[in-house]
């Protein structure tokens, strides 16, 4: 007789299940609330006592893994998040309970770095704006299109020189950009280090946000920082929306206090400030910097590896917290 499959609940409906639902379901007994007619709270109460592991996403219904939610899962031993960030998980409660936490680690780093650079190129070279200009039939009517700005030679400040930040820096170095950075601690790199974001902004005309969302980084980028960046400044955010004070960013863009922005993340997704829709100096994307076939295949393998490690009593592949 085959051994019973280990029970795993999925919260937030991670996008990886669009591609690897069948494969994961063959390996584990997966409980998926979106396939049930029960309300989420009833679904959880029905299965909570037998659940040993959880897969979660920072987006979607049930995505906030709070202490009150965790208390429902008395047998829970592991949470695997499909994101690099873990701000949606109560890590203090997990540590208190001895619940291990594993993240997506560096699976998305290459793709997110590519996307960050793509946003910067788009903002500076006005690619999306020029596309709208042509598609709206304005070329024959207005002729010339406003001049764009070059990428090479830009002074770029990387906010958060982790795996993604280092890859962004490496790519922009190839464009001839001058790199400096802010991070929690100085890194063994040749780029100038600034411990204060305001000081970093005085030295740069581009800020690329690559840090995690924490109590310390929430609204790290505010009006004061944006004004310091200046009227030629551009901000790129592929991290978390709340790292920027969104309303102050909107005001600075509308008033011409900074030159432009490339945003893949927002405070209240999928709701985007409507004021941004009409601005040609802003490039908007729907939190998809990590969406590639390659990264999702790697993520599936990492999820399986972490779950198998738990049930075989082996070390996790990408621990944030070990039980």
VEXDREN-2710 file (C-alpha; in Angstrom, 1 decimal):
% VEXDREN-2710
k/r/px/py/pz
1/UNK/0.0/0.0/0.0
2/UNK/1.3/3.4/-0.9
3/UNK/2.2/5.8/1.9
4/UNK/-0.3/8.6/2.4
5/UNK/0.8/11.9/0.9
6/UNK/1.8/14.7/3.2
7/UNK/-0.8/17.4/3.4
8/UNK/-0.1/20.9/2.2
9/UNK/-2.4/23.9/2.1
10/UNK/-2.0/26.7/-0.4
11/UNK/-3.0/30.3/0.4
12/UNK/-2.9/33.3/-1.8
13/UNK/-3.2/31.2/-5.0
14/UNK/0.4/31.5/-6.1
15/UNK/0.9/31.9/-9.9
16/UNK/3.1/28.9/-10.1
17/UNK/0.0/26.7/-9.8
18/UNK/-1.1/28.0/-13.2
19/UNK/1.8/26.0/-14.6
20/UNK/2.7/23.2/-12.1
21/UNK/-0.7/22.4/-10.4
22/UNK/-0.7/18.8/-11.7
23/UNK/2.9/18.0/-10.8
24/UNK/2.6/19.4/-7.3
25/UNK/-0.7/17.5/-6.7
26/UNK/1.0/14.2/-7.8
27/UNK/3.7/14.7/-5.1
28/UNK/1.7/16.0/-2.2
29/UNK/-1.9/16.1/-1.0
30/UNK/-2.6/19.7/-1.9
31/UNK/-5.5/21.6/-0.4
32/UNK/-6.5/24.5/-2.7
33/UNK/-9.2/26.8/-1.3
34/UNK/-10.0/28.3/-4.7
35/UNK/-11.3/24.9/-5.9
36/UNK/-13.7/24.6/-2.9
37/UNK/-17.2/26.0/-2.6
38/UNK/-16.6/26.7/1.1
39/UNK/-15.7/30.2/2.4
40/UNK/-12.0/30.4/3.2
41/UNK/-12.4/30.4/6.9
42/UNK/-14.5/27.2/6.8
43/UNK/-12.1/25.6/4.3
44/UNK/-9.2/26.3/6.7
45/UNK/-11.1/25.0/9.8
46/UNK/-12.0/21.8/7.9
47/UNK/-8.4/20.9/7.1
48/UNK/-6.2/22.9/9.5
49/UNK/-5.5/20.1/12.0
50/UNK/-3.9/17.8/9.5
51/UNK/-1.8/20.4/7.6
52/UNK/1.9/20.1/8.1
53/UNK/3.1/22.5/5.4
54/UNK/1.8/25.7/3.7
55/UNK/2.6/27.2/0.4
56/UNK/1.7/30.9/0.2
57/UNK/2.0/34.0/-2.0
58/UNK/2.1/37.7/-0.9
59/UNK/-0.9/38.4/-3.2
60/UNK/-4.4/37.1/-3.2
61/UNK/-7.1/36.1/-0.7
62/UNK/-5.6/34.6/2.5
63/UNK/-2.1/35.8/1.6
64/UNK/-1.4/37.5/5.0
65/UNK/0.0/34.8/7.3
66/UNK/-0.8/36.4/10.6
67/UNK/-0.4/35.1/14.1
68/UNK/-4.2/34.6/14.4
69/UNK/-4.2/32.5/11.2
70/UNK/-1.2/30.5/12.3
71/UNK/-2.9/29.6/15.5
72/UNK/-5.4/27.6/13.5
73/UNK/-2.7/25.2/12.2
74/UNK/-1.5/23.3/15.2
75/UNK/0.5/20.7/13.2
76/UNK/2.1/23.2/10.9
77/UNK/5.9/22.7/10.5
78/UNK/6.8/24.7/7.4
79/UNK/5.7/27.7/5.4
80/UNK/7.1/28.0/1.8
81/UNK/6.5/31.4/0.2
82/UNK/6.7/31.7/-3.5
83/UNK/8.2/35.2/-3.1
84/UNK/11.6/36.6/-2.2
85/UNK/10.1/38.9/0.3
86/UNK/8.5/37.6/3.5
87/UNK/6.8/40.7/4.8
88/UNK/3.4/38.9/4.5
89/UNK/4.4/36.3/7.1
90/UNK/4.5/36.9/10.9
91/UNK/8.0/35.7/11.4
92/UNK/8.0/36.4/15.1
93/UNK/5.1/34.0/15.6
94/UNK/6.7/31.4/13.3
95/UNK/9.9/31.6/15.4
96/UNK/7.9/31.3/18.6
97/UNK/6.1/28.2/17.3
98/UNK/9.1/26.6/15.7
99/UNK/7.6/26.8/12.3
100/UNK/10.3/26.8/9.6
101/UNK/10.0/29.3/6.7
102/UNK/11.5/29.0/3.3
103/UNK/11.5/31.6/0.5
104/UNK/12.0/31.8/-3.3
105/UNK/15.6/32.9/-2.4
106/UNK/17.4/34.0/-5.6
107/UNK/15.2/32.1/-8.1
108/UNK/13.9/35.4/-9.5
109/UNK/17.0/37.5/-9.2
110/UNK/18.1/37.4/-12.9
111/UNK/14.6/38.0/-14.3
112/UNK/13.8/40.8/-11.8
113/UNK/17.1/42.5/-12.5
114/UNK/16.5/42.3/-16.3
115/UNK/13.0/43.9/-15.7
116/UNK/14.4/46.7/-13.6
117/UNK/16.9/47.6/-16.3
118/UNK/14.1/47.3/-18.9
119/UNK/11.9/49.8/-16.9
120/UNK/14.8/52.2/-16.7
121/UNK/15.5/52.0/-20.4
122/UNK/11.8/52.5/-21.1
123/UNK/11.4/55.5/-18.9
124/UNK/14.6/57.2/-20.2
125/UNK/14.1/56.4/-23.9
126/UNK/10.3/56.9/-23.8
127/UNK/9.7/53.5/-25.5
128/UNK/6.2/52.9/-24.2
129/UNK/5.2/56.5/-24.6
130/UNK/6.4/56.5/-28.2
131/UNK/4.5/53.3/-28.8
132/UNK/1.3/55.0/-27.7
133/UNK/2.2/58.0/-29.9
134/UNK/2.5/55.8/-33.0
135/UNK/-0.5/53.6/-32.2
136/UNK/-2.7/56.5/-31.6
137/UNK/-2.0/57.8/-35.1
138/UNK/-0.2/61.0/-33.8
139/UNK/3.0/60.6/-35.9
140/UNK/1.5/61.9/-39.2
141/UNK/-0.3/64.7/-37.3
142/UNK/2.5/65.9/-34.9
143/UNK/5.6/64.7/-36.6
144/UNK/8.5/65.0/-34.2
145/UNK/8.4/63.3/-30.8
146/UNK/10.0/64.8/-27.7
147/UNK/13.7/63.8/-27.3
148/UNK/14.5/61.0/-24.8
149/UNK/17.5/60.7/-22.5
150/UNK/20.4/58.3/-22.7
151/UNK/21.0/55.5/-20.3
152/UNK/24.8/55.4/-20.3
153/UNK/26.6/57.6/-17.8
154/UNK/23.7/57.8/-15.4
155/UNK/24.5/57.9/-11.7
156/UNK/22.5/55.1/-10.3
157/UNK/21.8/54.4/-6.6
158/UNK/20.8/50.9/-5.8
159/UNK/18.6/50.8/-2.6
160/UNK/19.3/47.3/-1.3
161/UNK/22.4/45.5/-2.7
162/UNK/21.2/41.9/-2.2
163/UNK/21.0/39.3/-4.9
164/UNK/18.7/41.4/-7.2
165/UNK/20.5/44.7/-6.4
166/UNK/23.9/43.3/-7.3
167/UNK/22.6/41.9/-10.6
168/UNK/21.0/45.3/-11.4
169/UNK/24.3/47.0/-10.7
170/UNK/26.2/44.6/-12.9
171/UNK/23.9/45.1/-15.8
172/UNK/23.9/48.9/-15.5
173/UNK/27.7/48.9/-15.3
174/UNK/27.7/47.4/-18.8
175/UNK/25.8/50.5/-19.9
176/UNK/28.5/52.8/-18.5
177/UNK/26.4/53.8/-15.5
178/UNK/28.1/55.0/-12.3
179/UNK/26.9/52.8/-9.4
180/UNK/26.6/53.5/-5.7
181/UNK/24.4/51.8/-3.1
182/UNK/22.6/51.8/0.2
183/UNK/22.2/48.6/2.2
184/UNK/21.9/47.5/5.9
185/UNK/25.6/47.0/6.0
186/UNK/28.6/47.7/3.7
187/UNK/29.2/45.0/1.1
188/UNK/32.6/43.7/-0.3
189/UNK/32.1/45.6/-3.6
190/UNK/33.9/48.5/-5.2
191/UNK/30.8/50.7/-5.4
192/UNK/30.5/53.7/-3.0
193/UNK/28.4/52.9/0.0
194/UNK/26.0/55.4/1.6
195/UNK/24.3/54.5/4.9
196/UNK/21.6/57.2/4.4
197/UNK/19.1/57.3/1.6
198/UNK/19.1/61.1/1.5
199/UNK/22.9/61.2/1.0
200/UNK/22.6/58.5/-1.7
201/UNK/19.9/60.6/-3.5
202/UNK/22.2/63.7/-3.5
203/UNK/24.8/61.6/-5.4
204/UNK/22.4/60.0/-8.0
205/UNK/19.9/60.8/-10.7
206/UNK/18.4/57.3/-10.6
207/UNK/17.3/55.3/-7.7
208/UNK/16.5/51.6/-8.2
209/UNK/14.5/50.1/-5.2
210/UNK/15.6/46.5/-4.6
211/UNK/15.3/46.2/-0.8
212/UNK/12.8/44.2/1.3
213/UNK/9.8/45.8/2.9
214/UNK/10.3/46.1/6.6
215/UNK/9.2/48.5/9.3
216/UNK/12.5/50.4/8.6
217/UNK/12.0/50.6/4.9
218/UNK/8.3/51.4/4.8
219/UNK/8.0/54.9/3.1
220/UNK/11.8/55.0/3.0
221/UNK/11.4/56.9/-0.3
222/UNK/9.3/60.0/0.6
223/UNK/8.9/63.5/-0.8
224/UNK/12.1/64.7/0.8
225/UNK/14.1/61.9/-0.9
226/UNK/12.4/62.5/-4.2
227/UNK/13.0/66.3/-4.0
228/UNK/16.7/65.5/-3.2
229/UNK/16.8/63.2/-6.3
230/UNK/15.7/66.2/-8.3
231/UNK/13.9/67.3/-11.5
232/UNK/16.2/65.1/-13.6
233/UNK/15.7/62.1/-11.3
234/UNK/14.1/58.8/-12.1
235/UNK/12.9/56.1/-9.7
236/UNK/12.5/52.4/-10.5
237/UNK/10.6/50.1/-8.0
238/UNK/10.6/46.3/-8.4
239/UNK/10.6/45.6/-4.7
240/UNK/7.4/46.5/-2.7
241/UNK/5.0/49.4/-3.3
242/UNK/5.0/50.6/0.3
243/UNK/8.7/51.3/0.3
244/UNK/7.7/54.5/-1.5
245/UNK/5.2/56.9/-0.2
246/UNK/2.9/56.5/-3.2
247/UNK/0.9/59.6/-2.9
248/UNK/4.0/61.8/-2.5
249/UNK/5.5/60.1/-5.5
250/UNK/2.3/60.9/-7.5
251/UNK/2.5/64.5/-6.4
252/UNK/6.2/64.9/-7.4
253/UNK/5.5/63.3/-10.8
254/UNK/2.5/65.5/-11.5
255/UNK/4.4/68.6/-10.4
256/UNK/7.5/67.8/-12.4
257/UNK/9.7/67.5/-9.3
258/UNK/11.2/64.3/-10.7
259/UNK/11.6/63.3/-14.3
260/UNK/9.9/59.9/-14.3
261/UNK/9.3/56.5/-12.7
262/UNK/9.1/52.8/-13.7
263/UNK/6.8/50.9/-11.3
264/UNK/6.1/47.2/-11.1
265/UNK/4.7/47.3/-7.6
266/UNK/2.1/49.3/-5.8
267/UNK/0.7/49.8/-2.3
268/UNK/-2.8/48.4/-2.9
269/UNK/-2.5/46.0/-5.8
270/UNK/-4.2/45.7/-8.2
271/UNK/-5.3/49.2/-7.6
272/UNK/-3.0/51.8/-9.1
273/UNK/-3.3/55.5/-8.5
274/UNK/-5.3/56.8/-11.5
275/UNK/-3.2/60.0/-11.7
276/UNK/-0.4/57.9/-13.1
277/UNK/-2.4/56.6/-16.1
278/UNK/-2.1/59.9/-18.1
279/UNK/1.6/60.5/-17.4
280/UNK/3.9/59.7/-20.3
281/UNK/7.0/59.8/-18.1
282/UNK/5.7/56.8/-16.1
283/UNK/5.9/53.2/-17.1
284/UNK/3.5/50.9/-15.2
285/UNK/3.6/47.1/-14.9
286/UNK/1.4/44.6/-12.9
287/UNK/4.0/43.1/-10.5
288/UNK/5.3/40.7/-13.1
289/UNK/9.1/41.3/-13.0
290/UNK/9.6/37.7/-12.0
291/UNK/7.2/36.2/-14.5
292/UNK/9.2/34.0/-16.9
293/UNK/8.9/30.3/-17.9
294/UNK/12.4/29.7/-16.6
295/UNK/11.9/31.3/-13.2
296/UNK/8.6/29.4/-12.6
297/UNK/10.2/26.1/-13.5
298/UNK/13.0/26.8/-11.0
299/UNK/10.4/27.9/-8.4
300/UNK/8.5/24.7/-8.8
301/UNK/11.7/22.7/-8.2
302/UNK/12.6/24.8/-5.2
303/UNK/9.1/24.4/-3.6
304/UNK/9.3/20.6/-4.1
305/UNK/12.8/20.5/-2.7
306/UNK/11.8/22.4/0.4
307/UNK/8.7/20.3/1.1
308/UNK/10.6/17.0/0.5
309/UNK/13.4/18.2/2.8
310/UNK/10.9/18.8/5.6
311/UNK/9.2/15.4/5.2
312/UNK/12.6/13.6/4.9
313/UNK/14.1/15.6/7.9
314/UNK/16.8/17.1/5.7
315/UNK/17.9/20.8/5.7
316/UNK/15.7/23.2/3.7
317/UNK/17.0/24.5/0.4
318/UNK/16.2/28.1/1.0
319/UNK/15.5/28.8/4.7
320/UNK/14.4/32.1/6.1
321/UNK/13.8/30.4/9.4
322/UNK/14.7/26.9/10.3
323/UNK/12.6/25.0/12.9
END
